[in-house]
Amino acid sequence: MNSRMQQVQAVLDELGAPRDAWQGGELAVTSPIGGETIAEVATTDPREVATCIERAGHAFRAWRDAPPPRRGELIRLLGEELRTHKRALATLVTLENGKILTEGEGEVQEMIDICDFAVGLSRQLYGLTIASERPGHHLLERWHPLGPVGVITAFNFPVAVWSWNAALALVCGDPVIWKPSEKTPLTALGTQALFARALERFGDDAPADLAQVVIGGAEVGEALVDSPALPLISATGSTRMGRAVGPRVMSRFGRVLLELGGNNAAIVTPSADLDMAMRAICFAAAGTAGQRCTTLRRLIVHRSVSEALLPRLERAFASMAVGDPLIDGTLVGPLIDAEASKAMDAALDDARAQGGQVSGGETVAVEGLSGGHYRRPALVRMPAQTDVVRRETFAPILYLMEYDALDDAIAMHNDVPQGLSSCIFTTDLRESERFLSASGGDCGIANVNIGPSGAEIGGAFGGEKETGGGRESGSDSWKVYMRRQTQTVNYSRELPLAQGVRFEVE
C-alpha cells in the first residue's frame, strides 16, 4: 500500500465509509497529485439502479408526509457532522480532486452553509393565497414534494454540488440518488458516511434510502436519466453531456436541471481599481487549476489600461506557486488527468495559430510527483475573440482582448455560446449599471468589482444559453424540487362558475 493510499484510508476510516465500498472493487481511483492508485471502488451494476430507484420511491412515500421542519432537523444534523469532520472531508477532496487544501475546505464550508440555508427554508416553503373572482371562494397555491431526484455531479466540485441539491431536495420531501463522477467517487462515499451518521442520530422516523450513491460509467447515469420514476434529474457537467441528458429526460416529460459549460469574462474599464482587479483576476483564472465552471477565461480590457495591466498579470502568473496542493503556500495544484493536460496543449496551439501571444502555460516538474499533471497558468494576448476563445477549455488559460467602447466590450462579452458568470471592474456607476441592465451582460451571474468565481450559496447559481438554464442553491431554487398545486375552495352554498359562465341543468 503506497503512502497516498494510506492517507486516503485514514480519512475514509475517520469519516466512516465502509471498507468494502472502496477496497477490492472494479474501479481504480487515482490521485491527480501524483498519479497513484488510492482506492479500488465497488461499482453499481446498471441493472441494480432500478432497485435503488424503487427503494427511493418507498422512502419518498414516507418522507413526503414528514413535516418540513422535521425534515430540516435531519439537514441540521448533517451540517453538524460536516462541521465536525470538515478537515477530513476537505483533505479527501484534495487527495482525490487535486484542488489546494484551502479550496477543499471552502468547498466543505459551502456544504455547511447550504445546510444552514435549508434548515431555515424548512419553515419557509411558502405558498400564496390568491383573490378569487367568485364570491365565497378562495384560491391557494401550495407546494408539495416532487419525488425522488437523480443527481449527477462532476469531478471539479465533487461534494458541494451534491449538497446544493440534496439539502434542498430533502427538506422539500424528496429522496436523492447520487451518481458522482467516476474520477471522484471517494468523496461521495465519505459524504454518504456522514449522512448515515446524521440519519442514525435523527431517529427511527426517517425511512431508509433517503440518500443513495450509485457509482459507475455512462450506463449507470443513463439508467437514472431514463427512469420515469425520477421526476427530476439534476446534472452538472459539459455542454456535450447536457445535450444528451436534456432531451432524454424531457422525452419522458421529466424535469431537468442542467449546470453546464462556462466561458466567463471580466471587463476592465479605464476607471477600474487595477490592484483589486489583479487579485480577483488571478484567483478566478488560476484557482482550482482553471477547472471551475466559473473560472475566468476571457479578459476584455480597455486599450488605455491594457499596457499597465498585462505585465503585472504576466509577473503574477509566472510567480504563482504550482505544486502539491496539500502543502501550505501552493496556489495551483494539478490538472485532473492527462487528457486535461492534452486539451490545454491543444488550446494553446490553436491560440498561437489564431494569432495569440502565449505567456506561461508550460509543464511544471514537481519533485516526487512525476505522475501528476502540473501546468503554469497561461496568459494569451489575442488579436480578437477567435474560435479558440469562444470554446471552453477546462484548464488555467486566460485570453486577453482589448476594446475601445463599453458597448463593444459588452458585445464581445456576450458573443460566446455559454452564459454562466461575468464581471466588470469599474468605479463608474454608469458603467456598472449599464453592464447589469437588461441590455448588458447576458449571464446568469453578474458581478461588479469581484471575479466571476466564488459565488455565495444565498443566490441562485446557474446560467443561460449553453450553460443550461438551471438554478441551484439559494434564492427560490427550492421550487424545482417541488410541484406547484393551485387549489380552489368553495365555502359558500352556491356554485358560480368562473368567467361568469352559465350552465343550467334541471
N, C-alpha and C positions, 0 to 999 in steps of 0.2 A: 504494500500500500504506500503510495507516494505521500509526501508531506501535505500537498494540497488536498488530497483525498481525506487525509486525517483531519485537516481543518474543517472540511465540509461535514465530516461525520460528527465532529464535536458540536457543530452548530445545529445540525439536524436532530441530534440527541437532545440538546437543550430545548429545542422547540417542540420535541415530542413526536416527530414524524416516524412512523413505524419503519423498521429497517427493511422489512420485506418489500417495501414500496420502492426502495432506491438501492438495493443490493441484489445482484444477480439477475437483473432484468434485461430486456432486449435492447433498450435504448441507451447507448453510451453518451454520457453528458460530459462535455469538455469545458474547461475554464478558458476564457479568452485571455486570461492573464499570462498563462504560459503554455497553453495548448494541451495540458494534461487531462487525462480522463479523471473525473472526480466522482462519478457515480454511474451505476447501471440501473436504469429506472424501468420498472414494470409498466408496460403499455396496456391500453384498453383495446380489446378486440372490438372492431366496429360493430359486430353483432351484439355485443354487450351493451351498447349505447341505448338500445331500445329498452332494456331492463332499467337502466339508470333513469331514463325519461319516465318510465312507468312509476318508479319509486318517487320521483319528483312530483308526479301527479297526485299520488296518495298524500304526500306531505302538503301539497297545496290545499287539498280539500279540508285538511285540519287547520292549517296555518291561516287561511283566509278569514276564519271566524275568530281568531285571537284578536283582542282589542289592539289597535295600533300602538298605544303607549306600552303595552306589554311586549309587543314585537320590538319596540325601541329599547327595552331593557336588555334584550339579547345583544343588540348592537353596542349598548353601553359596556357590557361585559367584554365584548370583542375589543373595544377600544382600550380597556384596561389591560388585556393580555398583550396588545400591541405596545402599550407604554412599557410594560414590564420587560418585554423581550425586543425592544426597539433595536438595540445594538446588535443582537444576534441576527435578526432578520435582515437588517441593513448589511451586515457582513456577508450574509448569504447572497444578497442581491449583487454585491460587488464581486464575490467569487464566481458567480455564475454569469453575470452580465458584463462586468468589466468597468462599470462607472466608478468614479472615485468614491471613497467611503462617505465623505460629507454629502454627496449626492444620493448615495444609498440611504443615509439617514433621513435626508429630506424626503425621499420617496415614502419611507415608512411614516414620516410625520404627516404626509398627505393622507395616508390611511387613517391615522388617528383623527385628523381634522374632519374627514368626511364622516367618520363615526359620530363625532360630536354634532355635526350638522344633522345627520339622520336621526339622532336621538331627539333633537328639538323638533324635527319635521314630523316625528311620530305623533305629536299633539297638534299638528297644523295641516292635516290633509283636508283643507277647506274646500267645500263646495259653495254653491250660490243659492240664494232664494230669489226667484225671478217673478216680477209682477205679471199676473195673468190678465188677459183681456176679458175673461169671463167672470161674472160675479160668483162668489162662493167657491173659487178655485185658487190654488196657488201652485207654482211650478218650483221644482227643486232640481239642482244639478249636483249629483253625488258621484264620488269616485270609488270604484271597487277594485279589489285585486285583479290582476290580469291573468296570471297563470305562471307556470314555470318558465324561466328565462335562460336561454343559452348565451354564454359569454365567451367570446373568442378573443384572446389577447395576444399582443406582440411581445418580442423579447426586450424592447428598449425600456419599457416601464412594466416590468413583469408582475408587480403586485399592486401598484397604485390604481391602475385602470380597473382591475377586478374589484377593488374596494369601492370605486366610484359607482359601479353597477350594483354590487352585492349589498352594500349598506342601504342604498335607496330601495332596491327591489325587496329586500327582506322586511323593511318597515312598511312597505306598501302591500305586503302579504304574499310575495312571490318567492318560491324557492329558486335556486340558481345552480346550473350545471356549467362548470368552467373547463374550457379547453385552453390550456396555456400553450405558448409557443414550444415546439419541440426543442428549441435551444435553451429554454429556461424552465424546465418542469420542476426543479428542486424548490424554487421559491414558492411554487404553487403548493407543493407538499408541505412545506413549512408553514405556510399561511393556513392551510386546511387543518393542520395540527393545532394551531392556536384557536381556530374557530371551534374545533372539537372541545377544547378546554372551556371556552366560553359557554358552549352548549351544555356541558356537564354541570357547570355552576348554575345555569339558568333553571334547571329543574325538569321534572317529568312531563310538563305540559307542552313541551316542544316536540313536534314529530321528528322522527328520524329523516335523514336525507334532505334536510333543508339546503345544504350546500354539498355538492359533489364535485370531484375532479375527474376528468377523463383525459388520458394522455395518449397521443399518437399523431399520425400524419393526417393528410388531407381526408382520408376516408372517415376518420373519426369526426372531423369538422363537418363533412358532408352529411353524416348521419344526424347531427344536430340541425343543420340548415334545412334539411328536407322533412323534418318531423312536424306534422300538423299539431302535435301535442305541445309544441313550444310556440306560443303566440308571439314571442319577441326574440329576435336574435340581435345581440349587440356584438359587433365585430370591429376590431381595431387592427389595421394593417395597411397594406399597399393598396393603391388605386386598382391594380390588377385584381387583387383579391376581392375588393368591393364590387367590381364589375361582375364577378362570378357569383358572389353571395347574394347581392341585392335582388336580381331578377328571380333567383330560385326561391327565395323566401316570399317575394311578392306574388309569385305564380301560384302559391298556395294560400294567398291572402293573409300572410303573416306580416307582422311589423318588423322593420329592420332599423337599427340604429348604427350608422356607419361613421367611423372615425378613420379617415384615410390619409392621403398624402398632404404634405405641406411644402410650400416653396416661399418661405416668409421673407419679407423685405423690411428694411428700415430706410426712411428718407431722412437725410441730414440736411437741414436748411442753413442759410447763411447766419441766422441768429442762434444756432444751436450752441449749447454748452459742450464744447468738444471734450473736456475732461470727463463729464458724465457720459457722453456718447461713447467714448473709448471704452470705459469699464463695461457698459452694457453690451457693446458690440462683441467684445472679447468673450464674455461668458456665453452670450447667445450663439455665437458662431462655433466655439470650441467645446463648450460644456457637453458632457456625455459623448465626447469624441465626435460631435456633429450628428449624433444618432437620435435626436429628438424629432418628433413630428413638428415641433415649434422651433427648431434650430433656425438661426438667421442664415439665409443662403444668398440673399441679394442685398447689396448696399448701394443705395441711389443717393449720390452726394452732389450737392450744388458745386458747380465748377469753381466758385470763388473760394471754397474751403477744402477742395479735394487735395491740393498740393500740401496743405498743412496736416491733413488727417492721414493720408496714405503712408508717409514714412513712419509715423507713430504706430500705426497698425502693423506695419512690416516688422518693426522692432519688437512689438509686443508678441506677435505670433512666433517670432524666432526665439524669444526668451522663455516661452511657456514651458514649464516642467512636464515633459512627456515620460511616462513610465508606469511603474507598479501602482495601481490605484489604491492599494492598501497602505501605502507609505504617505505620511503627512507631507504636505507640500506639493504632491503631484496634482497637476491641474487637468491633464489629458491622459486618460487610460487607453486601452487598446480598442481597436475595432472588433466587432463581434467574431469575425472569422475571415478566412482567406478570400471568400467571394466578395466581402465588403471592401477589402483592400484592392482587389482587381477592379471593382466598379469605380473606385476613386481614381485609379490609374487611367481607366478608360475616359472618365470625365475630364481629367486634366489634359489628356492627349487631344480630345475633341476641342477643349477650350483653346489650346495652342493653335490648332488647325483653323479655328474661327477667329484668330487674331488676338487671343488673350496673352497677357504677360504674367507668368506664374511666379510667385514668390512663395517658397516653402513647399510643403506637401510631400517631402521626402520620407522614406522609411527611417525610423529611429531604432537603433540597436539598443536593447535594454539587457544589461548583464544578467545572466541566469534565466532569462525569459525569452529564449530564442523561438519558442513556439507561438508567441503572441504576435499580433499584427499591429505595431505601433507606428503611427504616422504623425508628422508635424502638421498642424493646421496650415492650409494653403490660402493665400490671398491672390486673387486673379483679377487683374485690371482688364476689363473688356471694352472694346470699342462701341459695343451696342448690346442689347439684350438678345442674344442669338439663341439657337435651338438648345444648346447645352445648358444655358442659363434657365430656360423655361422648364427643363427637366429636373426633377428632384433626384439628387444623388445622396444617399444616406452616409455621409462622410463629412469631415470638417473642411469644407471648401466654401469660401466666401467670395462671390463675384462682385466687383465694384464697377459701377457705371456712373457717368456724370449727367447732370441736367442743368438747364438754364432757367426754366419757368416751372412753378409748382404744378400747374396743370399738366405739364409734360411728365413730371415725376409721378404724379398720381396715375396717369395713363400707363406709364411703364410698370408701375406697381401692380396694376390690375391686369396687365397683359400676360397672364400665365394661366394655365388650366386650374391650378389649385387656389384655395381661398381660406386658409386656416387663420394665421395670425399675422399681425402687421404692427408697425410703429412709426412714429415721426419724432424727431428731435428738433425742438424749436422753442424759443421763448416769445414768439409772436402769437398772440391769442387768435388772430385772424387765420394764421396758417394751421393751427391745431384744430380750430373749429371747421375749417374747410376740409381737412383730412377726415374728420369724424362725421361729416354731413352725409346726407343720402347720395350726393354726387362725389363723395370722396372714396376712401378705400373700400374694397368690396369683400373684406374678410369677415369671418365670424367673430374675431377678436381684434380689437384695435387699441393701441396704447400710445400714450404721449409721454415722452421722456423716460421710458423704460423699454427694455428689449422685448421681443416677441415671445420669449420663453419664460417659464416660471409662473404660470397662471395660478391664482388662488382658487380654492375649492368653492368659495361663495358664489362665483359667477358661473353661468352655463359655459361649458367648454365644447367647442366644435366649430365647424366651418362650412363654407359654401362651395359650389361648383364641384370639382372632383375630390374635394375633401369629404363629401358625402352627405352633408346637411344634418348630421346627428348632433345632439347636445347631451352631454353627460355632466355629472357632478352637481353644481349648485343651482340657484335660482329656482325655476319651476320645472327642472329636468325630470323631477319625480313623476310628472304626468304621463311620461311614455311607459312607465311600468304599471299603469292602472288603466281601467276602462271607464269612460265617462257615461253616465246614465242620466238622461233627462226624465224627471218624474213629475206627473201631474196628479194632484189630489183634489177631488171634488168633495167639499164638506157641506154642500148645500143639499136641498131636496129637489133641485131642478137639474135639467140636463141640457144646458145651452151648448150649441156646437161652436167651434172656432170659426172665425171669419164671418159670423152671422148666418151660416148655412142653416136652412130649414129642411127637415126630413121627417115629415109627419107620417105615422103609421097608426092604424087602428089597434 
